Every structure is written in C-alpha cells, then in structure tokens.
C-alpha cells in the first residue's frame, strides 16, 4: 500500500504542471488585454 507522503509527493508534482506552455499563457493574456483595451477605447467615443 502507498503511504501518505508518497501520495502527497505524487499529487504535488502533478499539480505543478501547467495546462499549457508559458508562451501560450502570455499570448492569451496579451489577446485578452488587447480586446479589453479595444472595448475601453471604443466606449470612450
């Protein structure tokens, strides 16, 4: 049977993996920022 510390280590290692690459997060954040900026500037008119 697996002891508690081994299960905790396995869970913590699995939780550290990102669902996408850091570059994808950066590109996604940039796109969201551009969309928000566009909407703010559009509402300013």
Residue pairs with C-beta under 8 A, 6 or more apart in sequence:
18 25
20 28
